[in-house]
Amino acid sequence: MVTCFVPSSTEKENNMSFRALVIDKDGNGEVQAAVQELNEERLPQGNVTVEIEWAGLNYKDGLCLTGSGGLVRNYPHVPGIDFAGTVRKSEDARYRPGQQVVLTGWRVGEAYWGGYAELARVDAEWLVPLPEALSTRDAMTLGTAGLTAMLAIERLETAGLKPEAGPVLVTGAGGGVGSIALSLLAKLGYEVAALTGRAELSNTLKALGAASIIDRADFLAQADKPLESARWSAVIDNVGGALLGKLLKQIQYGGAVASIGNAAGIELNTNVLPFILRGVTLIGIDSVMQPFERRVTAWKRLASLFDKHAYGEMVREIGLEDLPDAGHAILAGEIKGRVLVRPR
């Protein structure tokens, strides 16, 4: 349950109102969303207050906005699993008023009020100081998607991945994590293949650095064998389901798959041959509960690698009022790249 902050008499005088996208359940148990004007007293407990400049739209946000998946347990609620902005007040020595910060994960937007508002109050441990090379808009162009992509690449590198090892496949390449992973891998010198169900994005994905485009339907239609021809040195998989099961059979000896998403389902149907005959590694990637130090390192690397100009075509901006429709669209696989939310 969200614990409300109880202000002192001085703080009451300085309280400000702010706009937020609030979701609540109606009498029939259906989730409804509306932009509301709230008083700062409504903010949950925390030691840093942030004026939000940008938030992101992620698959998990779609689940929260539509009431799917049971991610939100307490209503009314402000969703939004990531945001970037400027510190307004801080009781933690690590942050000062005027400092720019970014937040991803920690179940913000699910169990705690999130970024679809002009103001947020959170735990300092959940924040990361924004690298100087990134604006708050840049930070949300990356957002949870960019952090997840960077964590996946770093885990694959730790497992031994190098550009000379051979082609790397990125599935769900038209989405946020996939398109950013593709861009980062190309910048690092990897030969990248992009697997997508949206042929209309082929030229865009090639512009981001894809050496080849693979149609998802054609790929899944190929004959399925217990062990298939070794094609990929590594895979970053955003899809899961039958696709992941098939991909494991195509990894080169000693290669690895970083599993990120489950858009095609949570079931994994495979066999032991890729693991015991080729030494394949399946790596799970979680960005929600990553410790502070690892987040700082990943964001610094993102700041040095990400080509925001090349990625510009994959970014769209919306307001709080547009979020309900956007939530349905991302669950239907109709969103390309990143959608940025401007609360103000």
ABEGO torsion letter per residue (X at the ends): XBBBBBBBAAAAAABBBBBBBBBBBBAAGBBBBBBBBBBAAABBBEABBBBBABBBBBAAAAAAAAGBGGABABOBBBBGABBBBBBABBABAABBBGBBBBBBEGGBGAABBBABBABBBBBAAABBBBBAABBAAAAAAAEAAAAAAAAAAAAAAAAGBBAAAEBBBBBGAABAAAAAAAAAAAAAGBBBBBBBABAAAAAAAAAAGBABBBBAAAAAABBBBABBBBABABBBBAAEEAAAAAAAAABBBGBBBBBABAAAEABBBBBAAAAAAAGBBBBBBBAAABBAAAAAAAAAAAAAABBAAAAAAABBBBBAAAAAAAAAAAAAGABBEBBBBBAX
